[in-house]
Amino acid sequence: MGSQTGSYHRWVAAWDQFREDAPRIAGVFLRRHTATGKLCLLATLRSDGYPRISPMEPTIVAGELVLVGMPGTAKFRDLGRDPRFALHTATVDPHVGDGDAKLWGDARNVQDSALHQRFAVELLERGGPDVRGQPLDPFYVADIRGGSCVEFVDGELTITTWRAGEAERSGPLG
């Protein structure tokens, strides 16, 4: 389960490993991600230590959760300084009838031209801008350390939590 990376020496998971280890949370994340047109809220840490919340449209490419967007934005400067992030599926339902998911971990700036090209082709196929052949820096990929979701299971609000290297745990909220 997961792999050790970086100087933190803690367990982390790429998207494909996360999906295998935490199928319930991954399923809720994907359902909400799709329902909102991929809109999520990204939490980063500002240089003064306060949190910043920014909208973004993460995508999954080659088994990786990719956190990309317009270069030069504050959220990417934040990640360049401190790689920790939280990602929350957008919701408009205060009763979370469709569920809700959060992921957290560290973002790595991956400079891999083959991955960039694959991302650019998939982006264009989905109607996005043509960035083929352009430098994509930063190009952040998520090392997922944990996640959670809430959803209704048999009429009861249930929370599921997961940490890399462990199994999902579920139970009624409250």
C-alpha positions in Angstrom: 0.0 0.0 0.0 1.5 3.3 -1.1 5.1 4.1 -1.3 7.6 6.2 0.6 8.7 9.4 -1.1 10.4 12.6 -0.3 12.1 13.7 2.9 9.0 13.1 5.0 9.4 9.3 5.0 5.7 8.8 5.5 3.5 6.7 3.3 1.9 8.3 0.3 -0.1 7.1 -2.7 -0.5 8.1 -6.3 -4.0 8.2 -7.6 -4.2 4.6 -8.8 -2.9 3.3 -5.5 -5.3 5.5 -3.6 -8.2 4.3 -5.7 -7.2 0.7 -4.9 -6.6 1.3 -1.2 -9.6 3.6 -0.6 -12.3 2.6 -3.1 -15.2 4.2 -1.2 -13.5 7.6 -0.9 -12.2 7.5 -4.4 -15.7 6.6 -5.7 -17.3 9.6 -3.9 -14.5 11.9 -5.0 -15.0 10.8 -8.7 -18.8 11.1 -8.5 -18.7 14.6 -7.1 -15.8 15.6 -9.3 -17.8 14.6 -12.4 -21.0 16.1 -11.1 -19.4 19.6 -10.7 -17.6 19.6 -14.1 -14.4 18.8 -12.2 -14.6 21.8 -9.9 -12.9 21.4 -6.5 -11.6 23.7 -3.9 -7.8 23.6 -3.2 -6.4 24.6 0.2 -2.8 25.8 0.3 -0.8 27.7 2.9 0.1 31.3 2.2 3.6 32.6 3.1 2.2 34.1 6.3 0.9 30.6 7.3 -2.8 31.4 6.8 -4.8 29.1 4.6 -5.8 30.0 1.1 -8.8 28.4 -0.7 -8.8 28.4 -4.5 -11.1 26.9 -7.1 -9.4 24.5 -9.5 -10.2 21.6 -11.9 -7.9 18.7 -11.0 -7.6 15.9 -13.5 -6.4 12.3 -13.5 -3.8 11.5 -16.1 -1.7 8.3 -16.3 -2.7 7.2 -12.9 -1.8 10.5 -11.2 -4.0 13.2 -9.7 -2.8 16.4 -11.5 -3.2 19.8 -9.9 -2.6 22.2 -12.7 -3.9 25.5 -13.8 -2.9 29.0 -14.9 0.8 29.5 -14.1 1.9 32.3 -11.8 -1.2 32.1 -9.5 -0.9 32.5 -5.8 -2.0 28.9 -5.2 0.9 27.6 -7.2 3.4 29.9 -5.5 2.0 28.5 -2.2 2.6 24.9 -3.4 6.1 25.8 -4.6 6.9 27.1 -1.1 5.0 24.5 0.9 3.8 21.4 -0.9 1.0 20.5 1.6 -2.6 20.8 0.2 -6.1 19.7 0.9 -8.6 19.2 -2.0 -12.4 19.3 -1.4 -15.1 18.3 -3.9 -17.4 21.3 -4.5 -21.0 20.9 -3.2 -24.0 23.1 -3.2 -26.1 20.7 -1.1 -25.9 21.5 2.6 -27.4 18.0 3.3 -24.6 16.3 1.3 -27.1 14.0 -0.3 -24.6 13.1 -3.1 -21.7 12.8 -0.7 -18.6 14.8 -0.2 -14.9 14.0 -0.3 -11.6 15.5 0.8 -8.1 14.5 0.0 -4.8 15.8 1.4 -1.2 15.3 0.8 1.8 16.9 -0.9 2.2 18.3 -4.4 5.3 17.5 -6.5 6.3 19.6 -9.5 6.8 16.8 -12.0 8.8 17.8 -15.1 8.1 14.8 -17.4 7.6 15.7 -21.0 5.7 12.5 -21.8 3.2 13.1 -18.9 2.8 16.7 -20.0 2.1 15.7 -23.6 -0.5 13.1 -22.5 -2.1 15.7 -20.3 -2.1 18.3 -23.1 -3.7 15.8 -25.5 -6.4 14.8 -23.0 -7.1 18.5 -22.2 -7.6 19.3 -25.9 -9.9 16.3 -26.4 -12.1 17.6 -23.6 -12.4 20.9 -25.3 -9.7 22.7 -23.3 -7.0 25.0 -24.7 -4.2 23.6 -26.9 -1.1 23.5 -24.7 0.7 20.8 -26.6 4.4 21.5 -26.9 4.2 24.3 -24.4 6.3 24.2 -21.2 4.1 23.2 -18.3 5.9 24.5 -15.2 4.7 24.1 -12.6 3.0 20.8 -13.2 1.9 19.5 -9.8 1.1 15.9 -9.1 -0.5 14.8 -5.8 1.1 12.4 -3.4 -2.0 11.5 -1.4 -1.5 11.0 2.3 -5.1 10.7 3.4 -8.7 11.2 2.6 -12.3 11.2 3.9 -15.8 11.2 2.6 -19.3 11.5 4.0 -22.3 9.9 2.3 -25.6 8.4 3.2 -25.5 4.6 3.5 -28.8 2.8 4.3 -30.3 6.2 5.3 -27.5 7.0 7.7 -24.8 9.6 7.3 -21.5 7.7 7.2 -17.9 8.9 7.3 -15.1 7.0 5.8 -11.5 7.8 6.5 -8.2 6.6 5.1 -4.5 7.2 5.6 -1.9 5.9 3.2 -0.6 2.5 4.3 -3.9 1.7 6.1 -7.3 0.4 5.2 -10.4 2.5 4.9 -12.5 2.8 8.1 -16.2 3.6 7.9 -18.9 4.3 10.5 -21.9 6.4 11.3 -21.3 10.1 11.8 -21.8 11.2 15.4 
